């Protein structure tokens, strides 16, 4: 399973999104960061399952 983490970045004022310890992007709100991470994990799972 993938490890997801969302951390507020004081320098940018955004929420940093991490997947398995790697920065994958930023979002303006926590909710949007959570949604984007969930979408990314879904894409990775469906891509892996189809191969």
Helices and strands as residue ranges (DSSP letters): E 4-9, E 14-19, E 22-27, H 30-50
